[in-house]
Amino acid sequence: MPTRAPVPAQEAPRSIDLALQGGGSHGAFTWGVLDRLLEDGRLRIDGVSGTSAGAMNAAVMATGFAHGGALGARQALSRFWQDVSGVPACFGVVGETKGPEEAARRETPAWVFNRSAWPGMAAWDAWLRLWSPYQLNPFNLDPLRDIVRRHVDVDALREGPIKVFVTATSVRTGQPRVFSGEDLGIEALMASACLPHSAQTVVIDGEPFWDGGFSGNPALWPLVYGTHSDDVLLIQINPREHAGIPRTASEINDRINEITFNASLVAELRAIAFVQRLLRDRRIDPTRYKQMRLHRIADEDGLAPFGASSKLNTDPRLLTTLFVLGREAADKWLTTCARHVGHDSTLDIGEVFLANRVRNARPAVKAPVKAPEKAVAKAPGKAGKGGKA
């Protein structure tokens, strides 16, 4: 009697950490990426570090995953962004709200949502710099806080299978504070997304905090210290490069926004690249430091036409468009890069983020140099909970 050939066992999901940038409504791009990654199922998410909208995505995904696995996480993210689209002023400025059903049926060009050149945007920017949120919103009404409360289960966030790290910026010191474990809560999420021109400062245990994007967008070092995975996938929203010279006041403000909210990320990546080179050259003890494998999903060309001003716009048509762009970017990455997870990096930090610096760099000195503390970790042991920077 003929015997049947053994069926190959399905490969177990590969462990990976996610680093989610903030960017207001552009977090819908990250929603699309997460939706596709969760749908694919080849990756097991060990930890997530998020800032601002990235922190919201991380918290909602972790909540949904704790209650219903990958499908539960996808459904939770969908419900969260649907609620965001129903509140025009959710991220600080009033935008059109026509409902997700109509948004899904309509294709709207990106320039419609790029309000940088609108005369009204210049007036709005001037208004925000003339009046503080303590004057414009003395009762501290915040529709985003209500949405977060509805969609985030703090207990599941603290004790669930996905470790979550949320970054906010200390107003007093200017340094990042990473909330994790028992420190996580609604106020930590609101602190991470607190833009000081449009929201009152969030105070936690007597310490004032602003948006985490000023100091860690997102913070990578908690993933080095606080998880067991050696792979980190960066989902980047803010563009690295800008074509042409910004000439109008709004264009200048947009570019300042992009540079500011990428600066901390580039600094951390530079430190990680430095340590990786020392490890390759065997100039530091490989048993004491963790060799990270880095990956990246982004769509700079796709997001560029929307402009930084659209980060404040919750028009369902915009969110739907960004969601689709995110799924497409994730699908492309899954096709070309996912097989390298657990084996090799697919992000060349020097080429993507430090090309000019590397091209003009002096030859490396021969004397060993100790790596920056935040960029490396001791050999894997028991993962910590994270903490203050």
C-alpha positions, 0 to 999 in steps of 0.5 A: 500500500503506497505511503503518503509523503509527510506534509512539511510542518508550517514554519512557526511565526518569527519574533519581531518588535515594532517601532511606530512613529507618531504623526497625527492622522498619518497614523492611519498609514501605520494602521494599514501596515499593522492590519496587513502584518496581522493578516499575514501571520508570519510574524509574532509581535513581541514588543511595540514602542510607539509615540503619539499616534504610534502609541495609540496604534500600539495600545489599541492593537495590544488591547485587541490582541489580548482579547482576540488574537490577531483578528481581535487586534485588526478589529480593534484598530478598525473601530478606533480609527472609525471613531477618530474619523467621526470627530473632526477636531480629534487631532486639533483642527476641524476637518470634513466628516462625511462618514467612512462609507462615503469615504470608501466610495470616493477617491480624492486627490492628495492635494485636497488634504494638503492645506499648507498653502491655504490662507486659512492655515497660515492664520491658524498657525498664527492663532495657535502661537498667539493664544495658548490652549489654556486660553482657547480651551480653558476646560481642557476638553479633549475628544481624543481622550474619550476615544482612547478610554473607549478603546484601550483596556489598561489591564490588558495593556499592562499584562497582555502578551505584547509588551508596549512602550510609550514615549513622552517628553518631560517638559522639565528636563527635555528628556524622553520618559518611557512608560511600560508595565504598571506605568502604562495608562490613559494619561501616559498615552495622552502625554505621548500625544500632547502637542503643546500648541493645541493641548494642555500639558499632561501632568503625571505624578507631578511631572509635566509632559509633552508629545514624545515626538520631541525626544523619541519618535519612536524610542528604539532603546526600550526594544533593545533592553526590554524584549527578547527579539533581535529584529526591529521593524520601523514603521516610518511616517515622517519623510526624511527628504524634501524636494526643493526649498520651502518658501512659504511660511506654511511650507517652512513650518511643515519642513521644520515639523518633519525635521524635528520629529525625525531628529531623535530617531536619526540620532538613535539609529546613528548610535546603533549603526556605530555599535554594529560596526564595532561588533563587525570589526570585533572591537567590542565584546560580542557577548556583552552587546546585542546585535540588532537586525533592523527593517523598515516600512515607509512610503515617502513618495506616497505620503509626501503630497499630503503635507504635514498640515494633513496630520491634523485632518481626520476626514474619513477620505484621508484616513481611508486613503492612508490605510490603503497606502499602509497596506500596500507598503506592508504587502510590498515589504512582506513580499521582498523582506519578511523572509529575512526576519531572524536572519539579516537586516533589510535596512541599511542605516548608513545608506538610508539615514546617514548617507551624507555623513558616511560619505564625508566621514573621516576614517575610523580611529583605531582605539576602542570606543565604548558604545552609547548606553541607550543604543545597546544592551547587555547579553539577553537575560530576563527582559525588563519593563522599561523605565525612565530615559 
